[in-house]
Amino acid sequence: MSAELLTILMFVGLLLGLFMGHPLAFVLGGLAVIFAYIGPGERIFGIIINRIYSQMDNYILIAVPMFILMARLLSESGVTENMFRALRLALGRVRGGLLLATIAISVVLAATTGIIGASMTVMGMLALPSMLKYGYQKEISTGAIAAGGSLGILIPPSIMLVILGSYAQISVGQLFAAALMPGLLLATLYAVYCGVLTFFRPDLGPPVSEEELGQTNRKEIAVTLLKMAVPPLLLIMGVLGSIFSGWATATEAASIGALITLLMVIFYGRFSWSLLQDVVSGTARTATMVLFVIVGATAFTGVFIAIGGPRVVTSFLDGLGLGPWGIFFVMMLAIFILGMFLDWLGIVLICLPIFLPIATQNGFEPLWFVMMIAIVLQTSFLTPPFGYALFYLKGVAPKEVTLGHIYRGVMPFVFLIIVGAGLCIVFPQIITWLPTLIFSR
């Protein structure tokens, strides 16, 4: 068979396998075996095994289970619940105050956990019932929770950035620095949208009643906020500061972060041996899932390269006659569309090895291009029909909140992500300024 036909059949097989409901790791691995026999033959298996072993031997990937462990420990510390209650009262007189509190807590969660499932579950259970109680519109409430909770995969530390760095051969520290400003930019866009909308439409996000506010002590609120905010901020500074200063690698910083988080759980009086057992076993399951997908994707891309797939894709894009920026937008559009059907891990492991060489050949700076992929991938959690954040939120939402409310609620935030990506294209310094400042010394 020709390389063109094999390339088309591999992607058709990928879509069929996923729509039939099979796990991504086994779809990718199975297709690799099938097309290895059809294409280059059994001789390719030795190369694939070496590629898989090189990934399993990758020191950077040790950071993945460490960050997952940190996230699971933090979700058990109780800090999120107390911070949200204090912020809810502190912003009680502000229209849309609960939305702003949700986005603020989501940023803190993103900078300390990096696990979407944990952030979405916690915020869905904490914020949504409060918003409904105070008469907030269902759509804007669910949209803010879904968008804010999804920031965990972009704002460092993030396991997506660890895997992107591993595959792109870019320093994880540089990626963490590059992702910080875009992540905060998106959070700011979300907050501005919610603030402006509720300012002109107070019925969408009314303030907390004066009666309830009169029962609270501002000094107690400030003390609670300080007590709950300082340890997570120290955790963030400890992890990111050790990486940015060059004192520790991402893997070492992840280990430090897991230890600090364990001490936080003990400090807040939430530690127990059964909790530790649950956290460790949950971490092992999640990390194993990630590594299985990496193995399958490594085999898939190995066979794809062997059959000449990258050459076919490059020729197709060049044949469109769109120029470098046209090719760039086609690649971003492909990632956006794939985000409607695949999770971020599958998109990264399939598309990055194909798209990054094409981008480099067309003169795009690798760090900036990889970060643009990461920003566009934010939409993969929010776009129907298979946005993961939508189903995480539906799983913990009250019965009166339907998938229709959630779908309608996330659409403005998808548009805001596109606006944020556009700003990073027009002003690439949003991505490149901080890593240049830190790592060019």
N, C-alpha and C positions, 0 to 999 in steps of 0.2 A: 504493500500500500504506500501511497505518497505521504509525505510529511503533512501536507495540508489536510488530507482526509483523516489521518490519525489524530491530528490536533483537534479537529472538529468532533470526532467520535469520543475523545477523552472528555471534553467538556459536556457533550450530550450525556455520556455515561454518568458524569458527576451530578448533573441536574436530575437525572432519572433516579439515581441512588438516593439522593436527598429527599426528593418528593415521595419516594416510597417509604420514607421514615427510618432509614438505616442510619446508625451513628456515623458522623463525619469521618472519624479516624479509620473505620473499617471500609467505608466507601473509597477513601483515598488510597489506602493500602491495597485493597482488592483491585482497583483499577490499575495500580502500578504493576501488580503481578500479571494481570491479563494483557496489558499493552506491552509489557516487556517481552512476553512470548510472541505477540503479534508483530511487534516492531523489531528491535535490535536483537532479540533472542536471549537465551539463558546467560550469555556472557555478561550481560548488564547487571546481573544480580550481585556480583562481587563489588561493583562500583557503588551500587545502592547501599549495600551493607556497610561499606566504608563511610558513606555519607551519613548514615544513621548513627554509626558509632562516633563520628566526629561531633554530632549534636549531643549525644548522651555524655560525651567527654567534655562538654563545654562548661567551663567554670561559671560563666555568667548566669546560666540557667539555674544554678543553686539558689539564686535570689528569688525565684518564683515561689517555691514552697515557703521561704522565709517571710515574704510579703503576705502570702495567704494566711500564714500563722498569725502574723501581726494583726491582720484584718479581723480574723475570727476572735482573737483575744480582746480586741478593742470593742467589738460589738457586745461582748459580755461584761464590759467594765461598768456599764450604767452611765457613762459620761454623756452619751448622746441624749438620753431621756431628760436628764437634769438640765443640760444646756438648752434644749428646746423649750422646756417649761419656763426657764428664766428669760429667754429671748422673747417668748410669746408675750410675757407680761411687760418686758422692757419696751417692746414695740407695739404695745396694745393700743395706744392712742393713734397710731399711724394707719391710714387706709392701706389695706393689703399687707399689714404688718406680719401676718402669719406666712404669707408668700415670701417676704424678704427673710424672715427667720429660717424658713425651709431652705432657701438657697444658701444662706450663710452657713447653716449646719452642714449642708451637702458639700460645701467647699472644704470644711474641716474634715468631714468624713473622707472626701476624695484624697486629701493630703495625708491621711493616716491609714486608710485601708486599701483603696485601689480596687476593691471588689464590688462590682455592680450589684450582685445579688444581695450582699449584706447591706449596702446603702439603701437600696430600693425597699427591702423588707422593713428595715428600721424606720425609715421616713414614712413609708406607707402606713405603718401601724401607729406612728406617733402623730404625724401632721394631718393626715386626711380626716380622721374622726374629729379633730379640733376644728378644722376648716368647715366641715359640714355643720358642726354644732353652732358655729358663729355665722352661718348663712352665706359662706363663700360659694361662688359658682362652681359646679362640679368640674367643668371643662378646664378652667384656669388652674384649679387646685391640682388636678391630676397631671396637667401639663407641666407645672412647676416642679412637682415631685419627680416625675419621670425624667425631665431634662436635668434637674439638679443632681439626682441620683446617678445619672450616667456620666457625670464629670469625673468619677473615680477612675475611669480608664484613660483619661487624658492628663489630669493634674498629677504630677509626680508625688510620691513614688507609685508607679503603675506597672503591672506585669506585662501590659501590652508594649510599653516602651522598652522593657527588658528584652522581650522577644524580638521587637523591631531592631534593637541594637545588635542582638546576636546575629540576625540574618543579614542586616545591612552592613555589618562590620564597622559600625559607628559606636563611639564611646557612649555607654549608657548615661554617664554623667552629663555629657553634652546634650543628649536627648532630654534628660530631666530638666536641664536649664532651658532648652529650647521650648519645652512644653508648658513651662510655668506661666509665661505671659499670655499665650493663646487660651489656656484654661481659665485664667482670671478674666480675660476679655469676654469669653462666652458667659461666665457667671455674671459679669457686669451687664452684658446685653440682656440677660434673663431678668436681672433685678430692675433695670431701667424699664423694660417692657411691662413688668408687673406693676411697678410704681406708677408709671404714666397711665396705664389702663385703669387702675383702681382710683387714681386721682380724678379722672374724668367720669368714671363709672363706679362710684362708691358702693353701689349695690352688689358689685361683683366681689368685693373684699372689704366688708364693713369692719370698723375698729371694735375692739373688745369693749363691753359695756362699762360705764363709769362705776357702776355698783361693784363689779368684780375688781376693777382696778383700785377702788377705795379700800378693799380688804387686803391689799398687798403693801409691803414695806419696801421702798425703793432701795434702802440700804441693804436689806436682805437679798434682794434681787442682784445687786451689784456684787455682793460677797459670793453668792452662788455662781454667778457668771465667772468671776475671777477664779474661784476654786475649781470649776469644771473646765475652764479654757486653758489655764496655764499648763497643766500636764500634757495635753495634746499638742500645744504649741511648742513645748520643749521637745516632744517626740519628733515633730516636723523639723525643727531646727537641728536636732541631733542627727536625723537620717540625712536630710538634704545638705546640711552644713558640713557633715563629714565627707560627703561626696564632692561638693563644690570646692572644698578647701584642699582636696587631694589627700586627706588624711586616711580615707578608706575607699575601697572599691564599692560598687553597688551591692555586691554579694555580702561584703563585710558589713556595710551599713544596714542591709536588711536584717542581718543577724543581731546587730546592736538594737535596731528598732523592735524586733521581737522580744528581746530581753527587757527593754524599757517598758513595753506594753504589758508584759507579765508583771512587772513591778507595779504598774498602774492598777492592774486588776487586784493585786494584793492590797495596795494602798486604799482603794475604794471598798475593801471588805467583801469582794465578790468571788474570791478564789475558793475553789474546792478541787479535790482530786478528781471527782467525777466530771467537773467542768473541763479540767485539763485533758482528761481522756477523750471527751467529746470533741474538743477543739483540735487535738492532734489527729484523731481519726478522720474528722471532716477535712482537715488540711491535706491528709494523705490521699483521700478520695479525689479532691479537686486537683491536686498536683498530678496525680496519676492520669486523670482525664486529659489535662493539658499536654502531658508528655506523650500519651498515646496519639493525640492529634498531631504532634510534632513529628513522631515517627512515620505516621501515614502520609503526612504532607511532604516530608523529606523524600520518601520513596516516590511519591507522585511527581514531584518536581524533577527528581533525578531521571525518571523515565521520560518526562516531558522534554527535558533538555536533550536527552539521547535521541529522540525521534526528530529533533529539529524544530520543536514547537516555538522557542523564542524567535528563531529566524522567520517563521511563518507569521507570527504576531507583528514583528518589526516591519516585515514587508507589507503587511496589510495596512498598518498605520501610515507608513511612508507613502503607500499608494493612494491614500485619501487626499494627499496634496494639501494638507492643512497647515503645514509648518510646525515649528516647535510648540507654540502655544496651543494650536489646534489639537496636536497630539496630547498635550498635557490635559486639556479639558476633556478629551475623549477618555483618557485613563481615569480621571476623577469621576466622570459620569459612570464608567463601568463599576467603580468601587461603590458609588452611591446606589446603583441598581442592585448590585450583589448584596448590599446591606439590607435589602428588603427580604432576602431569602436565606442568607448565611450569617453566622455569627462572626465577630471580628477576627477570631483566631484563624478560622478557615480562610477568610479573605486575605489576611496578612501572609499566611504561609503559602498561599497559592499565587497571589498577585505580586507580592514584593519581589521575589526572584525574577519575575518576568518584566515588571515595569521599571524597576530601579536602573538596570542597564540601559534601557531605552531612554529614560530621563537623563541619565549621565551623558549619553551620546548626543542628546539634543541641547546640552549646555546648562542643564539645571543643577544647582548645588545639591548634593545628596542629602545633607542634613535638613535643608529647607523642604525638599521634596518628600522625604520620609515624614516630616511633621505635617505636611499638607494631607498626606494619607491618613495620619492619626486624627486630624481635625475632621475630615470628611467621614471617617468611621464613627464619629459621634452620632451621625444620623442612623447608623445601623441598629441602634438600640431603640429608636423612636419611630422608624418608618414601618407602617403596616405592609404586608400582613403578619410578618414574623418578628417584629421588634421585641427583643427580649425584655426590655424595661416595661413594655405594655402588659406582658403576661405576669411578670413579677408583681406589678402593682395590682393587677386584677386579682391575683391570688390572695392579697391581704386586704383588699378594699371591701367596704360594706356592700351589702346586696344591692342597695339602690344605685350604686355606681356601676354602669355597664361599660362594656368594651367600646361602645359608641361614644360615650362621654370621654373616654381616654383617648381614642383615635382623634376626635375633634380637638381635644385639649393640646395634643402634642404638635399639631400642624404648625402653629405660629413659632414654636421653638425649633422645629426643623428649618423653617425659613431663617431664623436668627443664626443657626449654625452656618447656613450658606452665606449669610451676611458676614459672619466672623471669618469664614474662609476667604471671602472676597477681600476683606480688609488685610488679611495676611498676604494676599497676592499683591495688592496695591502697595502695601507697606511691609515688605519682607523683614524689616528690622524688628517687627513684633516677635518674630521667631529667632532671628540671628543675633539680636543685640546682647542678650544676657549670656549665651554661651561664648560670644566673642569677648565680652567683658571679663568673664571668669577664667576662660581657658587660654586666652592669648597672652597671659602674663608670663 
